[in-house]
Amino acid sequence: MKIFPAQADLAATDMESYNLMFGPDICGPGTRKVHVIMDYNGEHVENKKSISAKYDVDSHLYQLTLSPDNTYEVAIDGEKAESGSLYEDFDFLKPKEIKDPEVSKPDDWVDETQIDDPEDSKPDDWVTEKQIVDPEAEQPEDWDEEMDGEWEAPTIDNPEYTGDWSAKRIDNPEYKGEWVHPEIANPEYVHDDAVYDYADFGAIGIDVWQVKSGTIFDSIIITTDAAEAEAGVAAFKVLAEGESAMKKEAEDAAKAEEEAKKAEEEAAAAAEEESKEDEGDEAEEEEPAKDEL
């Protein structure tokens, strides 16, 4: 849903000139989210939180509430799905503070928490060679250096290999702690007490990328009256209850039809089996007696 400011010519409306874009975006298995995008000084700013959209065949009610204290709430079917501060969840304003560009980490700052123990050394008998020349290998008698090149004995795994050696680690006595870049007030920061507010709303557009048939958009309310909004929620719940009852009625009817069909098939199968048994009995009675010798 795209909500636009007042338009002199709706036919000439630029679909990207909206005040707000709100509603479910369902595109394949990867995208099933509720968008909250607001225009601020000519730029569209999106909510940084991820809000999951409903993905089924039922009707759903999506609500966006913007409040004068610069908070927002997204509700689905009358239940809160997400909420928060417009200042914190949207990047409307530049940060209040920035890293001081005149300050950088001193060259002698030590932020390595541990170091190799300078007093630890590799034992003299420590073996780091993984492979050695096979001591049992011998040059073949028919080896011809002119034809075969210089003979090299093959290597084998070293049975005395101890593994890679590394010095034990100790706390760094020179450690000064994690360096924190000092911050200063951002000279470009400008506070706005009413990021929630718009001069007017004058048109509604529905931006549809249809990926499955049967989607219906209906019952749209834009209001500053909380009672009117609550009445809309109540009306939706009546609609949802009616849908649920109709769906259950249809499911019960389908179940009853399936059970009746199954019973009919079972009765027909039983009748056919009984008919075959009767035919078998008649055949036995009609078989002529054999002469005894």
PEJO-V980067 format. One record per backbone hydrogen bond with DSSP energy under -0.5 kcal/mol. CO is the residue of the C=O (numbers start at 1). NH is the residue of the N-H. E is the energy in kcal/mol with one decimal. If there is no record, write none. Layout:
co:CO nh:NH e:E
co:CO nh:NH e:E
This chain:
co:1 nh:22 e:-2.7
co:2 nh:4 e:-0.5
co:2 nh:205 e:-3.2
co:3 nh:19 e:-3.0
co:3 nh:20 e:-1.7
co:4 nh:202 e:-3.3
co:4 nh:203 e:-1.4
co:9 nh:12 e:-1.1
co:10 nh:13 e:-1.8
co:13 nh:15 e:-0.6
co:14 nh:17 e:-2.4
co:17 nh:5 e:-0.5
co:19 nh:39 e:-3.0
co:20 nh:3 e:-2.7
co:21 nh:37 e:-2.8
co:23 nh:35 e:-2.8
co:24 nh:26 e:-0.5
co:25 nh:27 e:-0.6
co:25 nh:33 e:-1.9
co:27 nh:31 e:-1.1
co:30 nh:32 e:-0.6
co:31 nh:27 e:-2.7
co:32 nh:53 e:-1.8
co:33 nh:25 e:-3.3
co:33 nh:35 e:-0.6
co:35 nh:23 e:-1.6
co:36 nh:47 e:-2.3
co:37 nh:21 e:-2.7
co:38 nh:45 e:-3.2
co:40 nh:43 e:-1.4
co:43 nh:40 e:-3.0
co:43 nh:45 e:-0.6
co:45 nh:38 e:-2.7
co:49 nh:51 e:-0.6
co:51 nh:34 e:-2.8
co:60 nh:62 e:-0.5
co:61 nh:77 e:-3.1
co:63 nh:75 e:-2.0
co:65 nh:73 e:-1.7
co:67 nh:70 e:-2.0
co:70 nh:86 e:-2.6
co:70 nh:87 e:-0.6
co:71 nh:67 e:-2.5
co:72 nh:84 e:-1.8
co:73 nh:65 e:-2.6
co:74 nh:81 e:-3.4
co:74 nh:82 e:-1.9
co:75 nh:63 e:-2.8
co:76 nh:79 e:-1.5
co:79 nh:76 e:-2.8
co:82 nh:74 e:-3.2
co:84 nh:72 e:-2.2
co:85 nh:89 e:-2.7
co:86 nh:90 e:-0.9
co:89 nh:48 e:-2.6
co:90 nh:92 e:-1.3
co:96 nh:186 e:-3.3
co:98 nh:184 e:-2.9
co:100 nh:103 e:-1.7
co:106 nh:109 e:-1.6
co:109 nh:111 e:-0.6
co:110 nh:176 e:-2.8
co:110 nh:177 e:-0.6
co:111 nh:113 e:-0.7
co:113 nh:172 e:-2.8
co:115 nh:170 e:-2.8
co:116 nh:118 e:-0.5
co:117 nh:120 e:-1.6
co:123 nh:126 e:-1.7
co:126 nh:128 e:-0.6
co:127 nh:162 e:-2.7
co:127 nh:163 e:-1.1
co:128 nh:130 e:-0.6
co:130 nh:158 e:-3.1
co:132 nh:156 e:-3.1
co:134 nh:137 e:-1.3
co:140 nh:143 e:-1.7
co:143 nh:145 e:-0.6
co:144 nh:148 e:-4.8
co:144 nh:149 e:-0.5
co:145 nh:149 e:-1.6
co:154 nh:134 e:-3.0
co:156 nh:132 e:-2.6
co:157 nh:159 e:-0.6
co:158 nh:161 e:-1.7
co:168 nh:117 e:-3.1
co:170 nh:115 e:-2.5
co:171 nh:173 e:-0.6
co:172 nh:175 e:-1.6
co:179 nh:181 e:-0.5
co:182 nh:100 e:-2.9
co:184 nh:98 e:-2.5
co:185 nh:187 e:-0.7
co:186 nh:189 e:-1.7
co:192 nh:195 e:-0.5
co:194 nh:197 e:-1.0
co:203 nh:4 e:-3.1
co:205 nh:2 e:-3.8
co:205 nh:207 e:-0.6
co:206 nh:208 e:-0.8
co:207 nh:209 e:-0.5
co:208 nh:210 e:-0.6
co:209 nh:211 e:-0.5
co:224 nh:226 e:-0.7
co:225 nh:229 e:-1.9
co:226 nh:230 e:-2.5
co:227 nh:231 e:-2.2
co:228 nh:232 e:-1.8
co:229 nh:233 e:-1.9
co:230 nh:234 e:-2.4
co:231 nh:235 e:-2.4
co:232 nh:236 e:-2.0
co:233 nh:237 e:-2.3
co:234 nh:238 e:-1.7
co:235 nh:239 e:-2.0
co:236 nh:240 e:-3.1
co:237 nh:241 e:-2.3
co:238 nh:242 e:-2.2
co:239 nh:243 e:-2.5
co:240 nh:244 e:-2.5
co:241 nh:245 e:-2.3
co:242 nh:246 e:-2.5
co:243 nh:247 e:-2.7
co:244 nh:248 e:-2.4
co:245 nh:249 e:-2.5
co:246 nh:250 e:-2.5
co:247 nh:251 e:-2.6
co:248 nh:252 e:-2.9
co:249 nh:253 e:-2.4
co:250 nh:254 e:-2.4
co:251 nh:255 e:-2.5
co:252 nh:256 e:-2.8
co:253 nh:257 e:-2.5
co:254 nh:258 e:-2.3
co:255 nh:259 e:-2.6
co:256 nh:260 e:-2.5
co:257 nh:261 e:-2.4
co:258 nh:262 e:-2.4
co:259 nh:263 e:-2.6
co:260 nh:264 e:-2.4
co:261 nh:265 e:-2.3
co:262 nh:266 e:-2.4
co:263 nh:267 e:-2.5
co:264 nh:268 e:-2.5
co:265 nh:269 e:-2.3
co:266 nh:270 e:-2.4
co:267 nh:271 e:-2.5
co:268 nh:272 e:-2.2
co:269 nh:273 e:-2.1
co:270 nh:274 e:-2.4
co:271 nh:275 e:-2.3
co:272 nh:276 e:-1.9
co:273 nh:277 e:-2.0
co:274 nh:278 e:-2.3
co:275 nh:279 e:-2.1
co:276 nh:280 e:-1.8
co:277 nh:281 e:-1.9
co:278 nh:282 e:-2.2
co:279 nh:283 e:-1.8
co:280 nh:284 e:-1.6
co:281 nh:285 e:-1.8
co:282 nh:286 e:-1.8
co:283 nh:287 e:-0.8
co:284 nh:287 e:-0.5
